[in-house]
């Protein structure tokens, strides 16, 4: 493998960056690219590995090998160019996992695998052996303070975090294989638990020796002796799961001939700091001067946990630290995992006071039915026993806005998940370092065609006064031949105008002459009316109708009573049609064809008379309504390939 030109597509990823450093140390000419510059790409550049921002087929033009991660799609132009060169015999295309497995198998190595804790355990091992005087190299899936994702020693063992997610763990022939635990995960690759566990069994058969941390216990179990008591005291101060991780690192060191007395001297420093995003405090900022405001009694932590077992540990650690309200903002990682472990998630939030669910982080997956955040919300809403207050957010930013506005002294907020929820950290630190932001104002009518979130957002809803705020039924009664087709439609005149409401092939814009908005009259032709939409911004205060109210816009002289006879009566608690009709079709027909009438979330359910109408029962929350609307929309999109647009105002996804 000496002297090759190796290019990494997506080199900024934690696993790719570590492997790139190892290959450069092996004597290869290494380069890389990534969609975005980052501290990690700048670190790589400082080590002499050139990194380009963006993907380009030219990057692979003279490479001997091109390394990808599964996150890079095969239709990526750079990937396509590499495959074309491979077909011509000019280069070799490889995945990160197989290259790392090859390195591990070719030298003395310590590979750490497992469903949970492998980053922490491999970090403990590498740092412990370094502190004990060994010259080790390492590649680990997370930084720990000043300890980077990779390092290269002269000779010595190679310590790596062995990822099982793509099945390449089965290719490892490690000198020592540390197995933290095994619990079914990564259903995107392993279709059954049996497939998943078989991968581990292969790696264990290939290894020179195997250390299984679950069989070690959490103490040394060797009685008294030099260093034993000191080591036991360090272990006892750790949470149980990290006690197991540290115990595995100690076992590796002991088997390599290190005395417990020497281990005891360095162990406190080794376990004091966890890898980034392993219950990491981000407010108050550790080791930095924090403004002494009322916010200094608030706490915010972030944790990478995304499997229910890991999440239970993180929430339990947060609960132990929190003296006030514990809020958990959780972003699921991948649709396949959300679907496969759906019924295991609700119990993971035990101990939290509030849970805010954020949209699923897709990674490189396309959505799958049953794996949406609305499916998880539904499962949590239906969970038995004491449950935390549950909310559905439309973004991680919206979830944080709620937490920021709701936080009180001694409260703790936990940002949980392996996706881009981590990008909230700079905003969290900025928001809590500054005075509260001003609230924004949204004008609404008194009708039922507006959805309002139950999150504590920086929004004040102001009801419209004047003629536009009156119920639309009054307008129909006053002008029975002008718009008889609107009889029975819920809402106010202002809501009708803003959404250009209509029925039976008509819209209210047909009868409007002008609209008064924020004190200014605007001709109807300038209001930007479209199907169930308008360009009106501001407060609708009044309106003028065409003619005298005796225009006769109904078909065949029909009266409101004629339309009421043909219309199904909307039940109490509905906002009317949830989705707009797509071009050439009807939203209700599409929703009925995918079985939407069977759907219910919390106190909200689809009306048995019309699949495009949600009824909010007496115990329904706005989050119930939002989750149900998401489920309806996702069914149509996944099964029929049609993306429905909301008709209810405020119901963005």
N, C-alpha and C positions, 0 to 999 in steps of 0.2 A: 504493500500500500504506500510505499515511500514516493514522495515527489510528485504527487498528482495535483492537478488543478481541480479543486472541489468547490462548487458553488451551492450555497444554502438559500433556498427560496422560503422566506419567512423566518429569517435568522434572528429576529427580535424575540421570538418565543423562548420561554425559559429553557425548555429542553433542547431546542436547536442551538441556542447560544452556548450552552455548556458543551455540547458535542463539537461545535466549531472550534472552541478553545482546545479541546483534547486533540483534534486532528491537526491543528496548527503545530502543537507540541510534538506531534509525530513526524513533522517535517513536510507537511503538505502546504501548498499554496491555497489559502482559503479566502473566499469572498462571500458576500451575501447581499440580500436585499430584503426590504420589508415595506409594507404599505405606509408605515409611519416611523419617523424618528422617535427615539425614546432614550431614557437614561441607559438602558441596556445596550442599544446600538452604539451609543457614544462610548460606552465602556469597551465594547468590542473594537471600535476604531482605535482607542487608546492602546490596545494590545497588538495593533498592527494588522487587524482584519478589516479591510475596506467594506463599507456598507453603503449601498445605494438605496434611496427612498423611491419606492414604486417598483412594479414588475414590468419587465421588458424582455422579449425574446432574445435581444442582443446580449443579455447577461449570460446566456448559456452557450454562446457561439463557439467558445474555445475550451469549454470545461470538459475534463475527463469524466467527472461524476457530478450529478446534480442531486441534491438531497432535498426532499420535500417532507412535509407533515400531512396527515390526512385532512388538515384544515384547509389546504390548498386544493381547490376543485380541479378536476382533470380537464375542464374546458378553459382553465386559465391559459392565456397565450404563452406564458413562459413554460408551463407544463407541456403544452402542445408542441412547442419548439423542441423541448428536451426529448420528448417521446419520438419525434421525427428523427432527431439525430441518433437516438438509440437504435431505431429501426434501420438506420444506415450504417450502424456499427461504429459510430463516431464517439459515443459516450455511453455512460451507464446511468440509469435513473434508479434512485433508491429512496426508501423511506427511512426516516430518522431511527425508528426502533430497531431495524435490522442492522444498521451501521453501528449503533451503540452495543448491541448484542455481540457483534463481531469483535469489537475492542475488548469487551469484558472477557470473552472466551479465549482471547489470545494472550492474556497476562494474568498475574496474580490479582485477584479481584474480590471485592466484597459487594454484593448486590443486595439491595433492600427492596423487597416487594411486599405487597399486601393491599387490602382494600382501603385501610385507613392508617395514617401515621407514618407513612414511609418517608415523607420529606423531613419530618422532625427526627425520625430515627437515623436516617442517613446523615443528617447534619450533626447530630450528637456523635455518631461514630467517627466521622471525618475530623471534627474538632477535637475529640478526645484523643485520637491517635496522634494528631499533630502535637497536642499539648504533652503527650507522653514521649515525644521525640522522634516519631516516625515521619518519613518523608513521603506522604501519600499524595496522590492526585484524586480529584473528585469531580463529579458532575451531578448536581442535585437540582430538583425542581423548585427552588426558592432561595432567595437571599435571606441572610440573617444579619442585620445591621451591616457591619463592614465586611462580613464574610460572604464572598460572591458565589454565584451559581456554579462556578468551576474554578479549579486551580490545578497546577501541574507541579508535582515534586520530581525529584530525581530518583528514579527507581521506585521501590516501594509499591504498596498495593494501590489499586484503583477502587475508590468507593463511589458507587453510583446508586441513584434511585431508579429502580427498574419498573417501568410503566407496563401494566398488563392490558391497557385499554384497547390496543390494536392486535393483541395476540402474540406479539413478538417476544414476550417473556419466555415462551416455549423454546426460543432460539438460544437462550443464555446457557453457558456452561461456566458458572461462577465457581471460584475456589471456595468461597463461603456465601451461602444464600441465607439471608435473614428474612423470615416471613413474619410480618407483624400480625396479620389476621386475614381471614378470607370470608367475604360476604358478597353475595351476588351483586354485580354492578355492570355497567357498560353494556346494556342490552342492545345498543346500536351495533355492536360487533358480536357479542355472545348471545345467541338467540335463546339459549336455555341455561339454567344454573349449572347443569352437567358440563356444558361446554366451557363455562367459566372456570370451574374447579379443575377440569382436566388440564387446562393451561398451567396452573400452579403445580399440579402433580408432575408434569413433564419437566418443568424447571427444577423441581426438587430431585428428580431422578438424575438430571444432568449435573447437579452440583457436587463439588468435592465433599462438603459438609453442609448441614442445614441446621439453623438455629430458629426455632419457632417461639416467638416471644410469648404467645398465649400459654405455652407450657412451662415458661420460666417462673411464672408468678410475678409478684411485685416487690419481693424482697430477695435477699441473697440466699437465705436458707442454709448458711454454712456455719452457723454458731458464732462464737466469739473468736476474735483474732485481730491482728494488727490491721487497722483500717476498716474493719467490718462495721463497727459502730458508727464511724464518721460517714461512711457511704450510706448506711441505713437512714441516718438522720437527714441527709440530703434528699433521698428518695421519698421519705415520709412527708416532706414539705410540698411535694408535687401533686397535682391532680392525678387520679388513678391512671388515666389513659397515658399521661406523660411519664408516670412512674414506670409503666410497662416499656415505653420507648427508651427511657434511660437505662432500664434494666437490660435490654437487648444490647445496647451499646457497651455496657460494662462486660457483658458476657463475651462479646467479640474481643475486647481488650484482654480479658483474662485468658482466653484461649490462645491469644497471640503472645502470652508470656508475661504480661504486665501485672505487677503486684497490686493488691487492693490498697495498700498504703499509698502508693504513687497515684492511683486513681482517685483516692479520697482527697488528695491535695488539690487536684485540678477540677474535680467534678462540679463544685459549686459554680465556677465560671462557665462551664460547658452548658449547663442546663438553665442558667439564669435568663438567657435570651432565646426566644422561639423564632423560627423562620417568619418572615413577613406574612401577614394575614392569618396567622395562627393566634387567635384571640389577641390581636394587636390593638393597642390603645392609640386612637388618633385624636381624641380630645378628652381632657386638656392635653396639649401636645407634650409628649414625654421629652425631657431634657431640653425643652425650649421655654423661653419666657412666655407665659400665657397672660394676656391682659386680665387684671383682677377686676372682673365685672361679675354680675350675677350669674354669668354663664360658667364660672369656674367650678360650680358645683354640679354641672352636667357632665355626663360621661358618654363617650361614643367609642365603640370598639368595632373592628371588622374581623371577620373570620371566613376562611376559604371553604368551610364545611358546606357540602351540597348533597351528601347522602344522609338519610335519616339518622343513622347511627352517629355519624360525626356531628350532626346538628344537635342531637340530644346533649352531647358533651358540651358544645359551645353554649347552648342555652342554659345548661346547669351552671357553667362557670359564670355566666352573666348574672344569673339569679343570685349566686352567692355574693357577688360584688354589689348588687343593686339594693339600695334602701328605699327607693321610690318606685315609680312605674317602669317596668321593663317592656320596651318596644322592640320588636324584631321585624326588620325589613328583610324579606327573603326573596331572592331571585332564583328560581329553579334553573338548573343547567341541563339543557337538551330536552327535547320533546320525548325522546325514547325513554330516558330515565324517569321523567315525570310520569309517563304512562305506566311503566313497568312497576314502579314503587309507589304508585299513587296512594294506596291505602296505608302505607307505612309512614307517610309524612305527617299526618295530623298529630300523632303522639309525640313527634319530635319537638313540638312547640310547648310541651308541658312546662309550666313554670313562668311562661310569658304572660303579661297582662294584655298586651295588644300585639297582633300580628298583621303586618301589611304585606300582601302578596304582590309582587311586581311581575311584568311579562317575562315569560320564559326566555332565557338566553339560548339562542339556537346553536351556537358554535357553527359547525358546518352542515347542520341538518336542515332539511325542509320540514315544515310542520306535519305532524301526524295526528290523526283524530284520537282524542283521549289524552293528549299530552300538553294541552294548552293550560295556561294559568287559570282559566275559568274552570277547567276540570279539577284542578287542585283546590280551588276555592270551594267548589261544590262538595268535594270529599271532606274538607275541613268543616264546612257548614253542617254536614250530616254526621260528623263524628259524635260518638256518645261520650258522656261524662262532662266534667267541667272543662270548658273551652275558653280560650282567650277571646277578647273582642277582635272581630275579624273584619278586615277591610280589603278591598280590591283596588289597586292603583293602576293607572294607565301608563305609568313610567316610573323608573327608579327616582327620578327627580321629583315627581309628584308625591311619592311616598315620603321622601325626605322633607318636603315642604310641610306635610302634615306633622311629622315628628318634630320639626323645628318649632312650629307654632304651638304644639301641645306640650313641649317639654317644660318641666318644672324642676326646681332644685332637687338633687338626689336621684333624678331619673337617669336611666341608662338606655341608650339606643344601640342595638347590635345590627350591623350590616352583614348579612349572611348570604353566602353564595360564591360560586367560582366564576361568574360571568363579569360583565362590565359594571356591575354595581360598585366595584372598587373605584370607578371614576368619580364617585360622589365625594371621595375623601377631600380633595382640594376645596370643593364647595362647602362641605361641612365645616372645615377649618376657617374658611373665609366668612361664612354666615355667622359662626359663633364668635368671631373676632370683631364683628361689626354690630351697630345698632340694628334693631328689627327693621325689615323693609316695609315700605308703605303698602297698603292694601289696594287692590284694584276693584273696579266697580263694573258689574254686569247687570244690564237692564233686562228685566223679564216681564212678561204679562202675567195676569193672574190665572191663566189657563193651565192646561195640563200637558202642553207639548214641549216642555223643557225638562231635561234631566239635570239634577243637581247632585254633586258628589256628597257623600257623607264624611269625606276627609276634612280635616281642619286646614283648609286652604286659605291663602291670602286674598279672599274674594268676598265682596259684599254684594248680595243679590238685591237689587232695588226694583220694586214693582212699579210698573208704568201706571201713571194716573191719567185721568181724562178719558175721552171717548175710546181711545185705542185699548184701554185696559178693561173695557166692558166685555162680558161674555159674548161670544159670537152668536149665540142663540138670539140675543136681542136684535142683532143686525138682520138676521133672517126674518124674525117676526115683524120688524119695521118695514122690510122691503121683500115681501113674500115672492114676488115674481122676478126680482133682480138676481137672486142667487139661491133658488130653492134647493139646488143640489148640495148645499152645505148644511142642510137640516140634519141635526143629530151629530155633527162633527164636534168633538170637545175642543175647548180652547177659547182664547180671547181674540178680539179683532186684531190687536197688535201682533199676537203670535201667528195668526193666519197670514197677515201681510208679510212679516219677516220670512216665513217659510213658504210663502206663495201656496197656501193650502188649497186643496180642491178635492173633487170627487166626480165620478161619472164623466170623466173626460174634460172637466172644466177646472179652472184655477181662478182664485180671487183677483189676480192681476187683471183679468178680463173686464172687471167692473170698476176698477180704480181709475180716477182721473189724476190725483196727486196725493202725496203723503207728506205730512209735516214731521220733520226729523230735527231734533235739537233746535227748534224755533224757526226752521227754514222749510218752505214748501218745495218739494221736489216732484216734477212731473213723473208720472208712472213710467213713462218711456225711458227715464234716466235712472230707474231704481235697480236695474240689472236683474230683472226677474227671469228665472229659469224654472226647470222642473223642481218643485219643492225647495226653492232657494231664491235668494235675492242678494244684492250687494249693499243692502242698507246697513250702515253703521251708526250707532247712537240710539237715542230714545225716540221711539215712535210715539208722537203726542196726539196726532189727529189724522184725518183722512177726508178726501172728497171722492164721492162716487160719480160715475157717469150718469147723465140724464137725471130724471126725477125719481127714480126708484120704480118706474113702470116700463122698464126696457124689455122685459120678457126674455131673459137669457136662458130660461129653461127650455127643454125640448118639448115641443107640442103643447106648450101652455101648462106643463106640469106644475103642481103646487108642492110646497114643502111636505105636505102629508103624503103625496105620492112617492116622494123619495124616501120618507121615513118608513113607508110600508115595504119598500124594496131593500132597505138597509137593516142589517142586523144591529140590534141595540147594544151599544158599547157598555160593558159592565163598569161598576164603580172601581176606581183604581187603575184605569188604563190611560195611557198617553196617546192613544190612537195608533196609527201605523208606525212600526218601529223603523222599517227600512223603506227606501224609495224603490219604486219599480225600475228594474234595469231596462235598457232599451229593448223594445220588442217582446217583453215578458212581464210577468207579475211576481213581485217578491213573495206574496202569499202562496202562489202555486209552487214556487221553488222550495219554499220552506216546508210546505206540506209534503212534497215529494221526498224529502229527506227525514221525515218523521219528527219535525220540530214540535208537533203538538204533544209529544210524550215528555217534553223537557220541563223540568222544574228545578229551581235553585232557591233554597231557603223558603221565603214567603212569596216568591215571584214565580209565576207559571205562564205558559203559553195558553191563550184562550182557546177552548175547544171549538169555538165557532169560526176562528180565523187564525191561521198560523203566523200572521204578521202582527199580532197584537199580544202584548205582555200585560198581564193583570198583576198588580201589586197588592197582595193580601195585607191584612192588618199588621202582620209581623214582618213584612218585607222591608229590607233596607235598600238604599240606593246601590250599594255594592251587589246585592242580590240581582237587581235589575241589570246592572252592567255585566255581571257574569253570565246571566242567561242570554243577554243579547250577543255576547261574544260566542257562546256555544252555538247559537242559531247561525250566526255569520260563518263560523268555522265549518260547520257541517256543509253548508252550501258551497263554500269555497273549495274544501277538500274533495267533496264528492262530485260536484258539478263544475268546478272551475270558474264560478261566477263570484265576483266580489261585490257584496251588497253594501251600499252606502246608507248611513243612518239618516232617517227623516226627523227623528226626535232631536231637538236642538240640544247641544252640549254633549251628545253621546259619541264623542270621538274615541277611537281605539288606538 
